[in-house]
C-alpha cells in the first residue's frame, strides 16, 4: 500500500531518515477494494474487502447522531447540576462539586474506555460509556429523593462518563481520516454536539413539568430526559457503528509490515504542549462556566434565563468547531490554539467587568465557549498528528484524563474562589492560565523549531 504524503507536517517532525510519515495507517484513506480483517461485528473476522472511505463516511454520521443524543443527555443536566448541589448541600461553596465530580468521572473513565477501545473497538467503548452515563442520571434522581449529597456526588461521577464518551467520539472520527482532513472530520463530530448540548439546557422547563406530573423531586425532570437520551445514544453506537473504525484501522496496520509497529510518538515536546493546551483551556472554561448559574441565581436571574445563557455558551463551544477544524488543517494547529487563547482574552474581561449584567455575562460566556472550541479542536488534531499506531488510543485516553483532571481542579477551586474573591475575581484568575498557554507555545516553538505553519 502506498501512503499519500500529507500537505501538512506535525510540529517536531522531520524528513530525515527514520522519520515517520504523517500519513500513517490510521490516517490514510484507501480506495474501494482495500483489504481488511474486520467482520463488522466489533471483532476481528475473516479477511474481506473494506472500502475505507465508505467506512469513514458512515462512522462520521453514526458519531454525529450519537453526539446529538449524548449532548442532550449532558446539556440537560450540566446547567442544573450546580444549583441542585447547592440546594442539597446548603452551601454555594459546594456547588462547584457537581462539576468537579463530573469531570473526575470523565477523567477516571478516560483510560479504561481507551483500553476497551484498544481491545474491542470504539463501538463497545462508546456503548458502555453511554450506559454508565444513563445510570448516573438514575442515581441523581435517587439522590434528590433522599436529599443525599454524597449520593449526588456519586451520580455526577457517573454522569461524567458521558463527557468521556463525547471526547472519545472526536478521536474516533480520526481513526480512518486522511491526515489533511483530520481536523475537519474531528470538528464535524464536535459540531453536531451543538444540537443536543444547546437543546439540553432549554429542557429544564419541560423537565420540571415532567417532574411535577410524575410527582418527582424538583429539578429532577432534566435527569429523566438525560436517561432517555443516553440510552438512545448507546443503542445507536451498539447497532450502527459497524464496521468498527478502530478495528478497521488496526487491521490495516497489521497487514502492512511497515506499519506493524506498536506505535510511535513524533515530537514529545509538541505533544506535551498539545495536551497541556487542551487541559488548561478546559480548566479555564469549566471554572467560569460552572459558577455562572450560581452567580446568576444569586442575582435573581430565573432558571429559564440561566438555561438560555448556558445554551448560548455551549453553542459557542461547538457551533464554529468546523471552521476551527478547517483553519487548523490550513493554517496550523498551533496558530488556532493561540486563537483560542485570544478569544479567552476577550471573554474574561467582559465577564469580570459585566458581572452584574446578565447580558454581558452571556456575551462573555459565548466568547469563552469559542476559545475552548478553537483550543480543543486544534489541540486534539495535533495529538492525532503526533501519535501513530496502537499508541494512538492510549495517548488519546491520557489526553482526556489530563483534560478532565484539569477541569476537575478548575471546578473544585471555582466554588471556593466564588466565595472568597467573587465572580469577577474568578474570571481574572482564570486569565493567568491563558498566559501559561501562550508562553508555552513560544517555549515549545523555540525548543522544537515549531512554526505557526506546522500542522
C-alpha positions as CSV (number, residue, x, y, z in Angstrom):
1,X,0.0,0.0,0.0
2,X,1.3,3.4,-0.9
3,X,0.8,6.1,1.7
4,X,-0.2,9.5,0.3
5,X,2.1,12.3,1.6
6,X,0.1,14.9,3.6
7,X,0.0,18.5,2.8
8,X,0.9,19.3,6.4
9,X,3.5,18.1,8.9
10,X,3.1,17.9,12.6
11,X,5.5,20.0,14.7
12,X,8.6,18.3,15.8
13,X,8.7,16.0,12.7
14,X,11.4,15.9,10.1
15,X,12.0,14.4,6.7
16,X,15.3,12.8,7.8
17,X,16.0,9.1,7.9
18,X,13.6,7.2,10.1
19,X,11.0,10.0,10.3
20,X,7.5,8.6,10.3
21,X,5.2,9.7,7.6
22,X,2.2,11.7,8.9
23,X,0.1,9.6,6.6
24,X,0.2,6.5,8.8
25,X,-2.2,3.7,8.7
26,X,-4.8,5.4,10.9
27,X,-4.9,8.4,8.7
28,X,-4.8,7.3,5.1
29,X,-7.9,6.8,3.0
30,X,-7.7,3.8,0.7
31,X,-9.9,3.4,-2.3
32,X,-12.6,0.7,-2.8
33,X,-11.3,-2.8,-2.5
34,X,-8.9,-2.1,0.3
35,X,-8.5,-5.4,2.2
36,X,-9.2,-5.6,5.9
37,X,-9.8,-8.1,8.6
38,X,-12.9,-6.9,10.2
39,X,-16.2,-8.6,10.1
40,X,-18.4,-5.7,11.0
41,X,-19.5,-7.2,14.4
42,X,-16.9,-5.5,16.5
43,X,-14.3,-8.3,16.4
44,X,-11.7,-9.5,14.0
45,X,-13.0,-11.8,11.5
46,X,-12.2,-13.4,8.1
47,X,-10.4,-11.2,5.6
48,X,-12.7,-9.3,3.4
49,X,-12.7,-6.1,1.3
50,X,-13.3,-2.9,3.2
51,X,-13.9,0.4,1.4
52,X,-12.2,2.6,4.0
53,X,-13.6,5.9,2.5
54,X,-17.2,4.5,2.9
55,X,-16.5,3.2,6.4
56,X,-15.2,6.7,7.4
57,X,-18.2,8.4,6.0
58,X,-20.5,6.0,7.8
59,X,-18.5,6.4,11.0
60,X,-18.7,10.1,11.0
61,X,-22.5,10.1,10.6
62,X,-23.0,7.5,13.3
63,X,-20.8,9.5,15.6
64,X,-22.8,12.6,14.7
65,X,-26.1,11.0,15.7
66,X,-24.6,9.7,18.9
67,X,-23.1,13.1,19.7
68,X,-26.6,14.8,19.3
69,X,-28.2,12.3,21.7
70,X,-25.3,12.4,24.2
71,X,-25.3,16.2,24.0
72,X,-28.9,16.2,25.1
73,X,-28.0,13.9,28.0
74,X,-25.1,16.2,29.1
75,X,-26.7,19.5,28.4
76,X,-29.9,18.8,30.2
77,X,-28.0,18.2,33.4
78,X,-24.9,20.4,33.3
79,X,-26.7,23.8,33.8
80,X,-28.8,22.5,36.7
81,X,-26.1,20.4,38.5
82,X,-24.5,23.3,40.4
83,X,-27.9,24.5,41.5
84,X,-29.0,21.1,42.7
85,X,-25.7,20.6,44.6
86,X,-26.1,24.0,46.3
87,X,-29.7,23.2,47.3
88,X,-29.0,19.7,48.7
89,X,-25.7,20.7,50.4
90,X,-27.0,24.0,51.6
91,X,-23.8,25.8,50.6
92,X,-22.8,27.8,47.5
93,X,-19.2,26.9,48.2
94,X,-20.0,23.2,47.5
95,X,-21.9,24.0,44.3
96,X,-18.8,23.5,42.3
97,X,-18.6,19.9,43.4
98,X,-21.1,18.9,40.8
99,X,-18.8,19.9,38.0
100,X,-15.8,18.6,39.9
101,X,-17.2,15.1,40.4
102,X,-18.5,15.1,36.8
103,X,-15.0,16.0,35.4
104,X,-13.4,13.5,37.8
105,X,-15.8,10.8,36.5
106,X,-14.8,11.7,32.9
107,X,-11.1,11.6,33.9
108,X,-11.4,8.2,35.7
109,X,-13.2,6.6,32.8
110,X,-11.0,8.1,30.0
111,X,-8.2,5.5,30.2
112,X,-10.5,2.5,30.8
113,X,-12.6,3.5,27.8
114,X,-9.5,3.9,25.7
115,X,-8.2,0.5,26.7
116,X,-11.6,-1.0,26.0
117,X,-11.4,0.6,22.5
118,X,-8.0,-0.9,22.0
119,X,-9.2,-4.4,22.9
120,X,-12.7,-4.4,21.5
121,X,-13.1,-1.3,19.4
122,X,-14.8,2.0,19.6
123,X,-18.3,0.5,19.4
124,X,-18.1,-1.4,22.7
125,X,-16.3,1.5,24.4
126,X,-18.8,4.2,23.4
127,X,-21.8,2.0,24.2
128,X,-20.5,1.1,27.6
129,X,-19.8,4.7,28.4
130,X,-23.3,5.9,27.4
131,X,-24.9,3.2,29.6
132,X,-22.9,4.3,32.6
133,X,-23.9,7.9,32.0
134,X,-27.5,6.9,31.9
135,X,-27.1,5.2,35.2
136,X,-25.7,8.4,36.6
137,X,-28.9,10.2,35.9
138,X,-30.9,7.5,37.7
139,X,-28.7,7.9,40.8
140,X,-29.1,11.7,40.6
141,X,-32.9,11.3,40.8
142,X,-32.5,8.9,43.8
143,X,-30.1,11.4,45.5
144,X,-32.7,14.2,45.2
145,X,-35.4,12.0,46.5
146,X,-33.3,11.1,49.6
147,X,-31.7,14.6,49.8
148,X,-28.3,12.8,49.9
149,X,-25.3,15.0,48.9
150,X,-22.8,12.1,48.9
151,X,-25.1,10.1,46.6
152,X,-25.5,13.1,44.4
153,X,-21.7,13.4,44.0
154,X,-21.6,9.7,43.0
155,X,-24.3,10.4,40.4
156,X,-22.2,13.2,38.9
157,X,-19.2,11.0,38.8
158,X,-21.2,8.6,36.6
159,X,-22.6,11.4,34.6
160,X,-19.1,12.5,33.8
161,X,-18.6,9.2,31.8
162,X,-20.9,10.8,29.2
163,X,-18.4,13.5,28.7
164,X,-15.7,11.0,28.3
165,X,-17.8,9.3,25.6
166,X,-18.2,12.5,23.7
167,X,-14.5,13.2,23.9
168,X,-13.6,9.8,22.7
169,X,-16.0,10.2,19.8
170,X,-14.0,13.1,18.5
171,X,-10.9,10.9,18.3
172,X,-12.9,8.0,16.8
173,X,-13.6,10.4,13.9
174,X,-9.8,10.4,13.2
175,X,-9.2,6.6,13.2
176,X,-9.6,6.4,9.4
177,X,-9.4,10.1,8.4
178,X,-6.7,11.2,6.0
179,X,-4.1,13.4,7.6
180,X,-5.1,16.5,5.7
181,X,-8.7,16.1,6.8
182,X,-8.3,15.1,10.4
183,X,-9.2,18.5,11.8
184,X,-12.2,18.7,9.5
185,X,-13.6,15.3,10.4
186,X,-12.9,15.7,14.1
187,X,-14.6,19.1,14.2
188,X,-17.7,17.9,12.3
189,X,-18.4,15.4,15.0
190,X,-17.7,18.0,17.7
191,X,-20.0,20.5,15.9
192,X,-23.0,18.2,16.0
193,X,-22.8,18.1,19.7
194,X,-24.2,21.7,19.5
195,X,-27.7,20.4,18.7
196,X,-28.0,18.3,21.7
197,X,-25.9,20.5,24.0
198,X,-27.8,23.6,23.2
199,X,-31.2,21.9,23.3
200,X,-30.4,20.2,26.6
201,X,-30.3,23.2,29.0
202,X,-33.6,24.5,27.5
203,X,-35.3,21.3,28.6
204,X,-35.1,22.5,32.2
205,X,-38.6,23.9,31.9
206,X,-40.2,20.9,30.3
207,X,-38.2,18.7,32.7
208,X,-39.9,20.5,35.6
209,X,-43.3,19.8,34.0
210,X,-42.4,16.2,33.7
211,X,-41.2,16.0,37.3
212,X,-44.3,17.7,38.6
213,X,-46.6,15.4,36.6
214,X,-44.7,12.3,37.9
215,X,-44.5,13.7,41.4
216,X,-40.7,13.6,41.3
217,X,-38.5,16.0,43.4
218,X,-37.8,19.5,42.0
219,X,-35.0,19.8,39.3
220,X,-35.0,16.1,38.6
221,X,-37.1,16.1,35.4
222,X,-34.0,17.1,33.4
223,X,-32.2,13.9,34.6
224,X,-35.1,11.8,33.4
225,X,-34.7,13.3,30.0
226,X,-31.0,12.5,30.2
227,X,-31.7,8.9,30.9
228,X,-33.7,8.5,27.7
229,X,-31.1,10.4,25.6
230,X,-28.1,8.4,26.8
231,X,-29.9,5.1,26.3
232,X,-30.7,6.2,22.8
233,X,-27.1,7.1,22.2
234,X,-25.9,3.7,23.5
235,X,-28.3,2.0,21.1
236,X,-27.0,4.0,18.1
237,X,-23.4,3.1,18.9
238,X,-24.2,-0.6,19.5
239,X,-26.3,-1.1,16.4
240,X,-24.9,1.3,13.8
241,X,-21.1,1.6,14.4
242,X,-20.3,-1.3,12.2
243,X,-17.6,-1.9,11.0
244,X,-15.7,-0.6,13.9
245,X,-13.3,2.2,12.7
246,X,-10.6,1.5,15.2
247,X,-10.5,-2.2,14.4
248,X,-10.5,-1.4,10.7
249,X,-7.6,0.9,11.1
250,X,-5.8,-1.8,13.2
251,X,-6.3,-4.4,10.5
252,X,-4.7,-2.0,8.0
253,X,-1.6,-1.7,10.2
254,X,-1.3,-5.5,10.7
255,X,-1.4,-6.3,7.0
256,X,1.3,-3.7,6.2
257,X,4.8,-4.8,7.5
258,X,5.9,-1.2,7.7
259,X,3.1,-0.2,9.9
260,X,3.1,-3.3,12.2
261,X,4.9,-1.4,14.9
262,X,3.2,-0.8,18.3
263,X,3.1,2.9,17.6
264,X,5.3,5.9,17.8
265,X,5.3,9.4,19.2
266,X,6.7,12.1,16.9
267,X,7.8,15.1,19.0
268,X,7.3,14.7,22.7
269,X,7.7,18.5,23.3
270,X,4.9,19.4,20.9
271,X,2.8,16.5,22.3
272,X,3.2,17.8,25.9
273,X,2.2,21.3,24.7
274,X,-0.8,19.9,22.8
275,X,-2.1,18.0,25.8
276,X,-1.3,20.9,28.1
277,X,-3.1,23.5,26.0
278,X,-6.2,21.3,25.9
279,X,-6.2,20.7,29.6
280,X,-5.6,24.3,30.6
281,X,-8.2,25.6,28.2
282,X,-10.6,23.2,29.6
283,X,-9.8,24.3,33.2
284,X,-10.4,28.0,32.2
285,X,-13.8,27.2,30.6
286,X,-15.0,24.9,33.4
287,X,-14.1,27.2,36.2
288,X,-16.0,30.2,34.9
289,X,-18.9,28.3,33.3
290,X,-19.6,26.1,36.3
291,X,-20.1,29.1,38.6
292,X,-22.2,31.1,36.3
293,X,-25.6,29.5,37.2
294,X,-24.9,30.0,40.9
295,X,-23.8,33.6,40.3
296,X,-26.9,34.4,38.3
297,X,-29.2,32.7,40.8
298,X,-27.7,34.9,43.5
299,X,-28.6,37.9,41.3
300,X,-32.2,36.9,41.0
301,X,-32.0,35.6,37.4
302,X,-34.6,33.0,36.5
303,X,-33.8,29.4,35.6
304,X,-35.1,30.0,32.1
305,X,-32.6,32.8,31.5
306,X,-29.9,30.7,33.1
307,X,-30.7,27.9,30.7
308,X,-30.5,30.3,27.7
309,X,-27.2,31.6,28.9
310,X,-25.7,28.2,29.2
311,X,-27.2,27.2,25.8
312,X,-25.5,30.1,24.1
313,X,-22.2,29.3,25.9
314,X,-22.5,25.7,24.6
315,X,-23.3,27.0,21.2
316,X,-20.0,28.9,21.3
317,X,-18.2,25.7,22.3
318,X,-19.4,23.7,19.3
319,X,-21.1,25.9,16.6
320,X,-17.9,27.1,14.9
321,X,-15.8,23.9,15.5
322,X,-15.9,23.0,11.8
323,X,-14.4,26.4,11.0
324,X,-11.7,25.9,13.6
325,X,-11.0,22.4,12.3
326,X,-10.7,23.7,8.7
327,X,-8.4,26.5,9.8
328,X,-6.2,24.1,11.8
329,X,-5.8,22.0,8.7
330,X,-5.0,25.1,6.6
331,X,-3.0,27.5,8.7
332,X,-1.7,25.3,11.5
333,X,-2.7,23.6,14.8
334,X,-0.6,25.9,17.0
335,X,-2.0,29.1,15.4
336,X,-5.5,28.0,16.2
337,X,-4.6,27.1,19.7
338,X,-3.3,30.6,20.1
339,X,-6.5,32.0,18.5
340,X,-8.4,30.2,21.3
341,X,-6.4,31.9,23.9
342,X,-7.1,35.3,22.2
343,X,-10.8,34.5,22.4
344,X,-10.4,33.8,26.1
345,X,-8.7,37.2,26.4
346,X,-11.8,38.8,25.0
347,X,-14.2,36.7,27.2
348,X,-12.7,37.0,30.7
349,X,-12.7,40.8,30.9
350,X,-16.3,41.0,29.6
351,X,-17.3,38.5,32.3
352,X,-15.4,40.3,35.1
353,X,-16.4,43.9,34.2
354,X,-20.0,43.0,33.4
355,X,-20.7,40.6,36.3
356,X,-23.8,42.5,37.3
357,X,-25.3,42.4,33.8
358,X,-26.7,39.0,32.7
359,X,-26.5,40.1,29.0
360,X,-22.7,40.9,29.3
361,X,-22.2,37.7,31.3
362,X,-23.9,35.8,28.4
363,X,-21.7,37.6,25.8
364,X,-18.6,36.7,27.8
365,X,-19.6,33.1,28.0
366,X,-20.2,32.8,24.3
367,X,-16.6,34.0,23.7
368,X,-15.5,31.6,26.5
369,X,-17.0,28.7,24.5
370,X,-15.4,29.9,21.3
371,X,-12.0,30.0,22.9
372,X,-12.5,26.5,24.3
373,X,-13.6,25.2,20.8
374,X,-10.6,26.6,19.0
375,X,-8.0,25.3,21.5
376,X,-9.7,21.9,21.9
377,X,-10.2,21.1,18.2
378,X,-6.7,22.2,17.2
379,X,-5.1,20.6,20.2
380,X,-6.9,17.3,19.6
381,X,-5.9,17.3,15.9
382,X,-2.3,18.0,16.9
383,X,-2.4,15.0,19.3
384,X,-3.7,12.8,16.5
385,X,-0.9,14.1,14.2
386,X,1.8,13.3,16.6
387,X,0.9,9.7,17.6
388,X,0.8,6.6,15.3
389,X,-0.3,3.0,15.6
390,X,-1.6,1.3,18.7
391,X,-0.1,4.2,20.8
392,X,-2.8,6.5,19.5
393,X,-5.7,5.2,21.6
394,X,-3.5,5.0,24.7
395,X,-2.3,8.6,24.3
396,X,-5.8,9.9,23.5
397,X,-7.0,8.3,26.7
398,X,-4.3,10.0,28.6
399,X,-5.1,13.3,26.9
400,X,-8.7,13.1,28.1
401,X,-7.6,12.0,31.6
402,X,-5.3,15.1,31.9
403,X,-8.0,17.3,30.4
404,X,-10.7,16.2,32.8
405,X,-8.4,16.3,35.8
406,X,-7.6,19.9,34.9
407,X,-11.4,20.6,34.6
408,X,-12.0,19.0,38.0
409,X,-9.4,21.2,39.6
410,X,-10.9,24.2,37.9
411,X,-14.4,23.3,39.1
412,X,-13.3,22.5,42.7
413,X,-11.4,25.7,43.1
414,X,-14.1,27.8,41.3
415,X,-16.6,27.3,44.1
416,X,-14.1,28.5,46.8
417,X,-13.0,31.3,44.6
418,X,-16.6,32.5,44.1
419,X,-17.0,32.8,47.9
420,X,-13.5,34.4,48.5
421,X,-12.9,36.7,45.6
422,X,-16.3,36.8,43.8
423,X,-17.3,36.0,40.2
424,X,-15.2,38.8,38.7
425,X,-12.1,37.7,40.7
426,X,-12.6,34.2,39.4
427,X,-12.6,35.4,35.8
428,X,-9.4,37.5,36.3
429,X,-7.7,34.5,38.0
430,X,-8.6,32.3,35.0
431,X,-6.7,34.8,32.8
432,X,-3.4,33.7,34.4
433,X,-3.9,30.2,32.9
434,X,-4.4,31.8,29.4
435,X,-0.9,33.4,29.7
436,X,0.6,30.0,30.6
437,X,-0.6,28.5,27.3
438,X,0.7,31.5,25.3
439,X,4.1,31.3,27.0
440,X,4.1,27.5,26.5
441,X,3.6,27.9,22.7
442,X,6.6,30.1,22.4
443,X,8.8,27.8,24.5
444,X,7.7,24.8,22.5
445,X,8.3,26.5,19.2
446,X,11.7,27.6,20.3
447,X,12.8,24.2,21.6
448,X,11.3,22.1,18.8
449,X,11.5,24.6,15.9
450,X,7.7,24.6,15.7
451,X,6.4,27.3,13.4
452,X,2.8,28.5,13.3
453,X,2.6,26.9,9.8
454,X,3.4,23.4,11.3
455,X,0.4,21.2,11.4
